[in-house]
């Protein structure tokens, strides 16, 4: 039995994801260093894969966006099987002049200024490559809010359950910043006016302080 290893390195707003396998002391690798959709074909004789990856970080402003969920697991595969790898993008940062938009692969957006966008979820799919064919999911982090003096950080994403955004009982934020996403649903956008997330996407926010939710699975 041969093994294939898929690893990820997270550096704030982007990913480096690569996989390598050994065969007679030789190696082949895939480098995924920008958000997007990629394919990884299993080599001859490989029957298990080890996957390690994370979701995209939520966008910041004066506060920090939530971190993406992290997952490491082993999967059974077949030789020559093709996996689709979706690398979630970081949420856009909010500012006085602009809103933070959602990261690639389901991050929720903020459609008013200040709030950060939600990070996109990362996942691995098998054929026929729909949302229902995800075998590994790491949710994206929630976007940071505004109007609470720097304490309104976004919720962290999860590989099982995600984290709520920080409580912020201000007039503009009304309750919470962006929630993190998890394998079951995207995070909700911050209040007032935030939408709930759904299967594979984070909710959007429409207020000053609400960041978008993270992408889910």
C-alpha positions as CSV (number, residue, x, y, z in Angstrom):
1,X,0.0,0.0,0.0
2,X,1.3,3.4,-1.0
3,X,0.3,6.7,0.6
4,X,-0.2,10.1,-0.8
5,X,0.1,13.2,1.4
6,X,-1.8,16.5,0.7
7,X,-0.6,19.3,2.9
8,X,-1.4,23.0,3.3
9,X,0.3,26.1,4.6
10,X,-1.8,29.1,5.6
11,X,-0.3,32.6,5.5
12,X,-2.9,35.1,6.4
13,X,-4.8,35.7,3.2
14,X,-3.7,32.8,1.0
15,X,-2.9,29.1,0.9
16,X,-0.1,26.9,-0.4
17,X,-1.5,23.4,-0.9
18,X,0.7,20.6,-2.3
19,X,0.6,16.9,-2.5
20,X,3.4,14.4,-3.0
21,X,3.8,10.7,-3.1
22,X,6.7,8.3,-3.1
23,X,7.3,5.6,-5.7
24,X,10.7,4.1,-5.9
25,X,12.1,7.1,-4.0
26,X,10.6,9.5,-6.6
27,X,8.2,12.3,-5.8
28,X,5.6,14.3,-7.7
29,X,3.9,17.4,-6.3
30,X,1.0,19.7,-6.8
31,X,1.4,23.3,-5.6
32,X,-1.8,25.3,-5.1
33,X,-0.7,28.7,-3.9
34,X,-3.7,30.8,-4.8
35,X,-7.5,30.4,-4.2
36,X,-9.2,28.5,-6.9
37,X,-10.2,25.0,-8.1
38,X,-7.6,22.4,-9.0
39,X,-7.4,18.7,-9.8
40,X,-5.1,16.1,-8.3
41,X,-4.8,12.6,-9.9
42,X,-4.0,9.7,-7.8
43,X,-0.9,7.7,-8.9
44,X,-0.6,4.0,-9.6
45,X,-0.8,1.8,-6.6
46,X,-2.0,4.5,-4.1
47,X,-5.0,3.5,-2.0
48,X,-5.0,6.1,0.8
49,X,-4.5,9.8,1.0
50,X,-3.7,12.1,4.0
51,X,-5.4,15.5,3.6
52,X,-4.4,18.5,5.6
53,X,-5.9,21.9,4.8
54,X,-7.7,25.0,6.2
55,X,-10.5,27.4,5.1
56,X,-9.9,31.0,4.2
57,X,-9.4,33.7,6.9
58,X,-12.1,36.3,7.3
59,X,-11.5,39.9,6.3
60,X,-10.3,42.5,8.9
61,X,-10.6,46.2,9.6
62,X,-9.8,47.5,13.1
63,X,-10.5,44.0,14.4
64,X,-9.3,40.6,13.2
65,X,-11.3,38.3,10.9
66,X,-11.9,34.8,12.1
67,X,-9.4,32.0,11.2
68,X,-10.4,29.3,8.8
69,X,-11.2,25.8,10.1
70,X,-8.5,23.3,10.0
71,X,-8.8,19.6,9.1
72,X,-6.4,16.6,8.8
73,X,-7.7,13.2,7.9
74,X,-7.1,10.0,5.9
75,X,-9.2,9.0,2.9
76,X,-9.5,5.8,0.9
77,X,-8.9,6.3,-2.8
78,X,-8.4,4.4,-6.0
79,X,-5.4,4.5,-8.4
80,X,-5.9,7.1,-11.2
81,X,-8.9,8.6,-9.4
82,X,-9.2,12.4,-9.8
83,X,-9.9,14.6,-6.9
84,X,-11.0,18.2,-7.2
85,X,-9.5,20.6,-4.6
86,X,-11.2,23.9,-3.9
87,X,-8.8,26.3,-2.1
88,X,-10.9,29.0,-0.2
89,X,-9.9,32.6,-0.5
90,X,-9.4,35.2,2.2
91,X,-12.3,37.6,2.8
92,X,-11.7,41.2,1.7
93,X,-10.7,43.8,4.4
94,X,-13.2,46.5,5.2
95,X,-12.4,50.2,5.5
96,X,-14.0,53.6,5.8
97,X,-14.2,53.8,2.0
98,X,-15.0,50.2,1.0
99,X,-16.7,47.0,2.0
100,X,-15.1,43.6,2.3
101,X,-16.2,41.1,-0.3
102,X,-16.3,37.3,0.3
103,X,-13.4,35.0,-0.4
104,X,-13.4,32.4,-3.2
105,X,-15.6,29.4,-2.6
106,X,-18.6,30.7,-0.7
107,X,-17.4,33.5,1.5
108,X,-20.2,36.0,2.4
109,X,-19.8,39.7,1.5
110,X,-20.5,42.9,3.2
111,X,-22.3,45.4,1.1
112,X,-21.7,48.4,3.2
113,X,-18.4,49.9,4.3
114,X,-16.3,48.9,7.3
115,X,-17.1,45.2,7.7
116,X,-14.8,42.5,6.4
117,X,-15.9,39.7,4.1
118,X,-16.1,36.1,5.1
119,X,-13.4,33.7,4.1
120,X,-14.2,30.9,1.6
121,X,-14.4,27.3,2.6
122,X,-11.8,24.7,1.3
123,X,-12.8,21.2,0.3
124,X,-11.9,18.1,-1.6
125,X,-14.5,16.5,-3.9
126,X,-14.9,13.2,-5.6
127,X,-16.8,12.4,-8.8
128,X,-19.4,13.8,-9.9
129,X,-18.0,16.8,-8.1
130,X,-21.0,18.5,-6.6
131,X,-21.5,20.1,-3.2
132,X,-22.9,16.7,-2.1
133,X,-19.6,15.0,-3.1
134,X,-17.3,16.8,-0.7
135,X,-15.3,14.3,1.4
136,X,-13.3,16.9,3.3
137,X,-14.4,20.4,4.3
138,X,-12.8,23.2,6.2
139,X,-15.1,26.2,6.8
140,X,-14.0,29.8,6.3
141,X,-13.6,32.4,9.0
142,X,-16.2,35.1,9.6
143,X,-15.5,38.7,8.6
144,X,-14.7,41.3,11.3
145,X,-17.2,43.9,12.3
146,X,-16.9,47.6,13.3
147,X,-18.2,50.0,15.9
148,X,-17.1,48.1,19.1
149,X,-13.7,49.7,19.6
150,X,-11.6,46.9,18.1
151,X,-13.3,44.0,19.9
152,X,-15.7,42.8,17.2
153,X,-13.7,40.0,15.6
154,X,-15.1,37.4,13.2
155,X,-16.0,33.8,14.3
156,X,-13.5,31.1,13.5
157,X,-14.5,28.4,10.9
158,X,-14.6,24.8,11.8
159,X,-14.2,21.2,10.4
160,X,-17.1,20.1,12.7
161,X,-18.6,23.1,14.3
162,X,-17.9,26.8,13.7
163,X,-17.6,29.7,16.1
164,X,-20.0,32.6,16.5
165,X,-18.8,36.1,15.9
166,X,-18.0,38.4,18.8
167,X,-21.0,40.0,20.6
168,X,-21.2,43.7,19.8
169,X,-24.4,45.4,21.1
170,X,-24.0,48.7,19.2
171,X,-26.6,50.6,17.2
172,X,-25.0,49.6,13.9
173,X,-23.9,46.1,14.5
174,X,-26.9,45.0,16.6
175,X,-25.5,41.8,17.9
176,X,-22.7,39.9,16.1
177,X,-20.1,40.0,13.5
178,X,-19.7,37.3,10.8
179,X,-20.0,33.7,12.0
180,X,-17.5,31.1,10.8
181,X,-18.6,28.4,8.4
182,X,-18.6,24.6,9.0
183,X,-19.2,21.5,6.9
184,X,-23.0,21.8,7.4
185,X,-23.7,25.4,6.6
186,X,-22.1,28.7,5.9
187,X,-21.9,31.3,8.7
188,X,-24.5,34.0,9.1
189,X,-23.7,37.6,8.1
190,X,-23.5,40.2,10.9
191,X,-26.6,42.1,12.1
192,X,-28.4,44.4,11.3
193,X,-29.6,43.0,8.0
194,X,-27.4,39.9,7.8
195,X,-28.5,36.9,5.9
196,X,-28.2,33.3,7.1
197,X,-25.6,31.2,5.4
198,X,-26.6,28.0,3.5
199,X,-25.1,24.8,2.2
200,X,-21.8,25.8,0.7
201,X,-22.0,29.6,1.2
202,X,-21.8,32.2,3.9
203,X,-24.5,34.9,4.5
204,X,-24.1,38.5,3.4
205,X,-24.2,41.6,5.6
206,X,-25.8,44.9,4.9
207,X,-24.9,47.1,7.9
208,X,-22.0,49.2,9.0
209,X,-20.6,46.8,11.4
210,X,-21.5,43.3,10.2
211,X,-18.9,41.2,8.4
212,X,-20.0,38.5,6.0
213,X,-20.1,34.9,7.2
214,X,-17.5,32.3,6.3
215,X,-18.1,29.7,3.5
216,X,-19.4,26.3,4.7
217,X,-19.6,22.8,3.3
